[in-house]
Amino acid sequence: MRWDRLFDDLESQLDRDRRDEERALALESERLRVGRLGLRERIAAMGGPESGAVRLELVDDTSLQLRPTAFGRDWIGGVPTGGAPGAQCVVPVPAIAGVVAGRRQVEASLAPPPTPPAALVERIGMAFALRDLGRRRAVVEVRTLSGRLHGTIDRVAADHLDLALHEPGVPRREREVRGYRLVPFARIVVVTAMPPA
């Protein structure tokens, strides 16, 4: 009888120790997973269809309410809320000073993604997104650390873009261009493509 109780006690202690060890391993595994998350991945999870817009605090001491729709290696694209209807934004990840989030958005950003992101998306840099705006001859507002520029992207190089400066809402015509500016990517805060007039 005594031996039965002793074996039962030993068995329950072993079960408890095994559960504690499994719990500790699960916690450590979760810490490692969260430790590998990047800001871009967390914003992607926050801005899902149920969550809506994400408020980004930017390095120029402004903020932007954005409904993210595209994610590249070093940029986030989306629709600014409260802006001109049809406008699209490209925000370099280094231009994000912080993200203002509610509890549900923070929890959503920490959840494991249902499917891993496609490898191609991970490789698409900001230059690719800006080249697309240049190909479409979109009228853009380029917000930099020094101010706002309006015009059309003429070309995109490895680390900067060429912007033909003209009035907002006016299509690029040589007679409308009042100058050209080469803008380093490192100075860009937000590029907003304005809808056609």
C-alpha positions as CSV (number, residue, x, y, z in Angstrom):
1,M,0.0,0.0,0.0
2,R,2.7,2.4,1.0
3,W,4.7,1.6,-2.1
4,D,1.7,2.3,-4.3
5,R,1.4,5.8,-2.8
6,L,5.1,6.4,-3.2
7,F,5.0,5.4,-6.9
8,D,1.9,7.6,-7.4
9,D,3.6,10.6,-5.8
10,L,6.8,10.0,-7.9
11,E,4.7,9.7,-11.0
12,S,2.7,12.9,-10.4
13,Q,5.9,14.7,-9.6
14,L,7.5,13.6,-12.8
15,D,4.4,14.7,-14.7
16,R,4.5,18.1,-13.1
17,D,8.2,18.5,-13.8
18,R,7.6,17.5,-17.5
19,R,4.8,20.0,-17.8
20,D,6.9,22.7,-16.2
21,E,9.7,22.0,-18.6
22,E,7.4,22.0,-21.7
23,R,5.9,25.3,-20.5
24,A,9.4,26.8,-20.1
25,L,10.4,25.6,-23.6
26,A,7.3,27.1,-25.1
27,L,7.9,30.4,-23.4
28,E,11.5,30.5,-24.6
29,S,10.4,29.6,-28.1
30,E,7.9,32.4,-28.1
31,R,10.5,34.9,-26.8
32,L,12.8,33.9,-29.7
33,R,10.0,34.2,-32.3
34,V,9.0,37.7,-31.0
35,G,12.7,38.7,-30.9
36,R,12.9,38.1,-34.7
37,L,9.9,40.2,-35.6
38,G,10.6,43.4,-37.5
39,L,8.6,46.6,-37.4
40,R,7.4,46.1,-40.9
41,E,6.0,42.7,-40.0
42,R,4.3,44.0,-36.9
43,I,2.7,46.9,-38.8
44,A,1.5,44.4,-41.5
45,A,-0.2,42.4,-38.8
46,M,-1.7,45.5,-37.2
47,G,-3.2,46.8,-40.4
48,G,-5.2,43.8,-41.3
49,P,-8.7,44.1,-42.8
50,E,-10.3,44.0,-39.3
51,S,-8.0,46.5,-37.7
52,G,-8.1,49.2,-40.4
53,A,-5.7,52.1,-40.2
54,V,-2.4,52.4,-38.3
55,R,-1.2,55.7,-36.9
56,L,2.5,56.2,-37.8
57,E,4.6,58.8,-36.0
58,L,7.2,60.0,-38.5
59,V,10.8,61.3,-38.1
60,D,9.7,64.9,-39.1
61,D,7.5,65.1,-36.0
62,T,4.3,64.6,-37.9
63,S,1.9,61.6,-37.9
64,L,0.1,59.7,-40.7
65,Q,-3.0,57.6,-40.4
66,L,-2.5,54.8,-43.0
67,R,-4.4,51.8,-44.1
68,P,-1.5,49.5,-45.2
69,T,-1.9,47.7,-48.4
70,A,1.6,46.7,-49.6
71,F,4.8,45.8,-47.9
72,G,8.3,45.7,-49.3
73,R,11.7,45.1,-47.9
74,D,12.1,48.6,-46.5
75,W,8.8,50.4,-47.2
76,I,5.1,50.3,-46.5
77,G,2.5,51.3,-49.0
78,G,-1.1,52.2,-48.3
79,V,-4.0,54.6,-48.4
80,P,-3.8,57.7,-46.1
81,T,-7.1,58.2,-44.2
82,G,-8.4,61.7,-44.3
83,G,-6.4,62.6,-47.4
84,A,-7.5,63.2,-51.0
85,P,-9.7,60.3,-52.2
86,G,-7.6,57.9,-54.3
87,A,-4.2,59.0,-52.9
88,Q,-1.6,56.4,-52.2
89,C,1.5,56.6,-50.0
90,V,4.9,55.0,-49.8
91,V,6.6,55.3,-46.4
92,P,10.2,54.2,-45.9
93,V,10.5,52.1,-42.7
94,P,13.4,54.2,-41.4
95,A,11.1,57.2,-41.6
96,I,8.9,55.7,-38.9
97,A,9.7,57.1,-35.5
98,G,6.9,55.1,-33.7
99,V,3.5,53.5,-34.1
100,V,0.5,54.5,-32.0
101,A,-1.5,51.4,-31.4
102,G,-4.3,50.1,-29.3
103,R,-4.2,47.0,-27.3
104,R,-5.9,44.9,-30.0
105,Q,-3.4,46.1,-32.6
106,V,-0.5,45.3,-30.4
107,E,-1.8,41.8,-29.7
108,A,-2.5,41.3,-33.4
109,S,1.0,42.4,-34.2
110,L,2.5,39.7,-31.9
111,A,0.4,36.8,-33.2
112,P,2.1,34.3,-35.5
113,P,1.2,35.0,-39.2
114,P,-1.2,32.6,-40.7
115,T,1.0,32.2,-43.7
116,P,4.6,33.3,-44.2
117,P,5.2,36.3,-46.5
118,A,6.1,35.5,-50.1
119,A,9.9,35.6,-50.6
120,L,9.5,38.0,-53.6
121,V,7.8,40.7,-51.5
122,E,10.7,40.5,-49.0
123,R,13.1,41.5,-51.8
124,I,11.2,44.4,-53.3
125,G,12.9,47.6,-52.2
126,M,11.6,51.2,-52.1
127,A,13.3,52.0,-55.4
128,F,11.0,49.5,-57.1
129,A,7.8,51.1,-55.7
130,L,9.0,54.6,-56.6
131,R,9.9,53.4,-60.2
132,D,6.3,52.3,-60.5
133,L,5.1,55.8,-59.6
134,G,7.6,57.2,-62.2
135,R,6.4,54.8,-64.9
136,R,2.8,55.9,-64.3
137,R,3.8,59.6,-64.4
138,A,1.9,60.1,-61.2
139,V,1.9,63.6,-59.7
140,V,3.5,63.2,-56.2
141,E,4.2,65.1,-53.0
142,V,7.5,64.1,-51.6
143,R,7.7,65.0,-47.9
144,T,11.4,65.2,-46.8
145,L,13.1,66.1,-43.6
146,S,13.5,69.6,-45.2
147,G,10.0,70.2,-46.4
148,R,7.5,69.3,-49.1
149,L,8.1,69.0,-52.8
150,H,5.5,68.6,-55.6
151,G,6.2,67.2,-59.0
152,T,6.7,64.0,-61.0
153,I,9.3,61.4,-60.6
154,D,11.5,61.4,-63.7
155,R,13.8,58.6,-62.7
156,V,14.9,56.5,-59.7
157,A,18.5,55.5,-59.1
158,A,20.0,53.3,-56.4
159,D,19.7,55.7,-53.5
160,H,17.8,58.7,-54.8
161,L,15.2,60.0,-57.2
162,D,15.0,62.8,-59.7
163,L,11.9,64.9,-59.2
164,A,10.6,67.4,-61.9
165,L,9.1,70.2,-59.8
166,H,5.8,71.6,-60.8
167,E,2.5,72.8,-59.1
168,P,0.4,70.2,-57.3
169,G,-2.4,68.7,-59.5
170,V,-0.8,69.8,-62.7
171,P,0.4,67.1,-65.1
172,R,4.1,67.1,-66.0
173,R,4.6,69.2,-69.1
174,E,8.0,70.8,-69.9
175,R,6.5,74.3,-69.8
176,E,5.1,73.6,-66.3
177,V,8.4,72.3,-64.8
178,R,10.1,75.0,-62.7
179,G,13.1,73.0,-61.8
180,Y,14.6,69.6,-60.9
181,R,15.6,68.1,-57.5
182,L,17.6,65.0,-56.8
183,V,16.3,63.6,-53.5
184,P,18.2,61.0,-51.5
185,F,16.0,58.2,-50.1
186,A,17.5,58.8,-46.7
187,R,15.8,62.2,-46.6
188,I,12.3,61.0,-47.7
189,V,9.6,60.7,-45.1
190,V,6.6,60.0,-47.3
191,V,5.8,59.9,-51.0
192,T,2.1,60.5,-51.7
193,A,0.8,59.8,-55.2
194,M,-2.1,62.2,-55.9
195,P,-5.1,60.9,-57.7
196,P,-5.5,62.2,-61.3
197,A,-7.5,65.4,-61.6
